[in-house]
Amino acid sequence: MARLPRIYVKNQPQHIIQRGNNREPIFVDKQDYLFYLKCLQEAVKNHELHVHAYVLMTNHVHLLASPQQESSTGKVMQSIGRRYVQYFNYRYDRTGTLWEGRYKSTLIDSEQYLLICMRYIELNPVRANMVSHPKEYRWSSHRINALSEPGEWIKPHIVYRRLGNDIAEREKAYRALFRNHLPLRAIEDIREATNKAWVLGPDRFKKKMERLAGRRSAPLPKGRPRQA
């Protein structure tokens, strides 16, 4: 099946995921996580990608980010991939690819899915039974978005800023969103859209993205076409 062309809309958030080859670890210890974050922070600054949320899991990475240029996301992932693979292979005396092909991404409707996707990303360690609450996991944006941990490179989206009139109000409202787990349907929708490069949002939003991209934003309805 041919790859669908990526959809770019300036400032429209994208959920991005990149996995280790064969689901193998891409992080072994603290130094690895820190070097990846260094690569990420330098790349997003150089290529104008505004990151709203992230999580570094043992064998994959999630980002929620809004590109400012058509090439922003691709250049950031290329830069990280090149630098981090070179570092990782040298440190662990290995050769060959580290990633499971190219990164996957989906365009999301910020009004309906921005906060849901942020929760989805930052709750990954909880769903993996690594911690009981996202605040306990060091390698994510949760403590930046919810607990005022320093992280000036994380860019609050306008939907996040609407949670309160100041930082304290926003963080309090954001923390309240984590009192309950995400519905299974939301998790499945995010996963399917990202893995298959579909647009995540209501029908009206999908149709708008189709006009902009010139390609389908969702799978065709199942079943045979109805006869005239």
C-alpha positions in Angstrom: 0.0 0.0 0.0 1.4 3.4 -1.0 2.2 5.8 1.8 -0.2 8.7 2.2 1.4 12.1 1.8 1.7 14.0 5.0 -0.6 16.9 5.6 0.9 20.2 6.7 -1.0 23.2 8.1 0.9 25.9 9.8 0.3 25.8 13.6 -2.0 22.8 13.4 -0.9 20.2 16.0 0.5 16.8 14.9 0.8 13.7 17.1 4.1 12.1 16.2 5.4 8.7 17.1 8.7 6.9 16.4 9.5 3.4 17.5 12.6 1.4 17.9 13.3 -1.3 15.3 11.5 -4.5 16.2 10.2 -2.7 19.3 13.7 -2.9 20.8 14.9 -0.4 23.4 16.1 3.0 22.2 17.0 4.2 25.8 19.0 2.2 28.3 19.9 4.6 31.0 19.6 8.3 32.1 22.4 9.5 29.8 20.5 8.3 26.8 17.3 10.1 27.7 19.2 13.3 28.4 21.1 13.2 25.1 17.9 12.6 23.2 16.3 15.6 24.9 19.3 17.7 24.1 19.0 16.7 20.4 15.2 17.4 20.5 15.5 20.8 22.1 18.2 22.0 19.6 16.3 20.6 16.6 12.9 22.2 17.4 14.6 25.5 17.9 16.5 25.3 14.7 13.5 24.1 12.6 10.6 26.0 14.2 8.6 23.2 15.7 6.5 24.1 18.7 6.3 21.1 21.1 3.3 21.0 23.5 3.8 17.6 25.0 6.2 14.6 24.8 7.1 11.3 26.4 10.2 9.2 26.0 9.3 5.5 26.6 11.8 2.7 26.7 11.3 1.8 23.0 9.4 4.7 21.4 8.8 8.4 21.6 5.6 10.5 21.4 5.5 14.2 20.5 2.6 16.6 20.2 3.8 19.6 18.1 2.8 22.4 15.8 5.1 23.0 12.8 5.7 26.6 11.8 7.1 25.6 8.4 6.2 22.8 6.0 9.6 21.1 6.6 9.6 21.6 10.4 8.6 18.2 11.5 10.6 16.2 8.9 13.8 18.2 9.6 13.4 17.8 13.4 12.9 14.0 13.2 15.8 13.7 10.6 18.1 15.8 12.8 17.3 13.8 15.9 17.5 10.5 14.1 20.9 11.2 12.6 22.5 12.5 15.8 20.9 10.1 18.3 21.6 6.9 16.2 25.2 7.9 15.8 25.5 8.4 19.6 23.6 5.2 20.5 25.5 3.0 18.1 28.8 4.3 19.3 28.0 4.0 22.9 26.7 0.5 22.7 29.1 -0.8 20.0 26.3 -1.6 17.5 25.6 -0.9 13.9 22.6 -0.6 11.7 19.2 1.1 12.0 17.7 2.0 15.4 14.3 3.1 14.1 11.3 1.1 12.8 11.1 3.0 9.5 10.1 6.6 9.3 8.1 8.3 12.0 4.3 8.2 12.0 2.1 11.2 12.4 -1.5 12.5 12.3 -2.9 15.9 12.1 -5.4 16.6 15.0 -8.2 19.0 15.6 -6.9 21.2 18.4 -10.3 22.2 19.7 -11.5 18.7 20.3 -8.3 16.7 20.7 -5.5 18.9 21.9 -6.0 18.2 25.6 -7.0 14.6 25.0 -3.8 13.9 23.1 -1.7 15.6 25.7 -3.2 13.3 28.3 -2.8 10.3 26.0 0.9 11.1 25.7 1.7 11.9 29.3 -0.3 8.9 30.6 1.7 6.4 28.5 3.9 5.4 31.5 0.8 4.8 33.6 -0.8 2.6 31.0 2.5 0.7 30.8 2.4 0.1 34.6 5.7 2.0 35.0 4.3 4.5 37.4 1.0 5.1 39.2 0.7 8.8 38.2 2.4 10.7 35.3 4.0 13.1 37.8 6.2 10.2 38.9 7.7 9.8 35.4 10.7 11.9 34.7 10.9 11.6 30.9 7.7 13.4 29.9 6.3 16.9 29.7 3.8 16.3 32.5 5.7 18.1 35.3 6.3 21.0 33.0 2.7 21.3 32.0 1.2 20.5 35.4 3.8 21.3 38.1 5.8 24.3 36.9 9.0 22.3 36.3 11.4 24.4 34.2 11.0 23.7 30.5 10.9 26.9 28.5 11.3 25.0 25.2 7.8 23.5 25.7 5.3 25.9 24.0 1.8 26.1 25.6 -0.9 25.8 22.9 -3.7 28.4 23.0 -6.2 25.6 24.0 -4.0 24.9 27.0 -3.7 28.6 27.9 -7.5 28.9 27.9 -7.5 26.6 31.0 -6.9 29.6 33.3 -6.0 33.3 33.5 -2.5 32.6 34.9 0.0 29.7 35.1 -1.3 28.5 38.5 -4.9 28.4 37.3 -3.9 26.5 34.1 -1.8 24.0 35.9 -4.5 23.3 38.5 -7.1 22.8 35.7 -4.7 20.6 33.8 -4.0 18.4 36.8 -7.7 18.0 37.3 -7.9 16.4 33.8 -5.8 13.5 35.1 -8.1 12.4 37.9 -9.6 9.9 35.5 -8.1 7.7 32.8 -8.9 8.3 29.2 -11.8 6.4 27.6 -10.7 3.4 25.7 -12.4 4.8 22.6 -10.2 7.9 22.6 -7.1 5.8 23.0 -8.1 3.6 20.1 -8.9 6.6 17.9 -5.6 8.3 18.5 -3.7 5.1 17.8 -5.5 4.3 14.6 -5.3 7.8 13.2 -1.5 8.0 13.9 -0.6 4.5 12.7 -2.6 5.0 9.4 -1.9 8.7 8.9 -5.6 9.7 9.0 -6.7 13.0 10.4 -8.1 13.0 13.9 -11.2 15.2 14.4 -14.8 15.6 13.5 -16.1 15.2 10.0 -16.1 19.0 9.3 -12.5 19.2 10.2 -11.5 16.2 8.2 -13.2 17.6 5.1 -11.4 20.9 5.5 -8.0 19.0 5.7 -8.9 17.0 2.6 -9.4 20.2 0.7 -6.0 21.5 1.9 -4.1 18.3 1.3 -5.8 17.0 -1.8 -6.1 13.5 -0.3 -8.5 11.5 1.8 -8.4 12.2 5.6 -10.2 9.0 6.7 -10.8 5.5 5.4 -13.6 4.9 3.0 -16.8 3.4 4.4 -16.7 -0.4 4.6 -18.9 -2.5 2.3 -19.9 -2.4 -1.3 -21.1 0.8 -2.9 -24.8 1.1 -3.0 -26.4 0.5 -6.4 -28.1 3.4 -8.1 
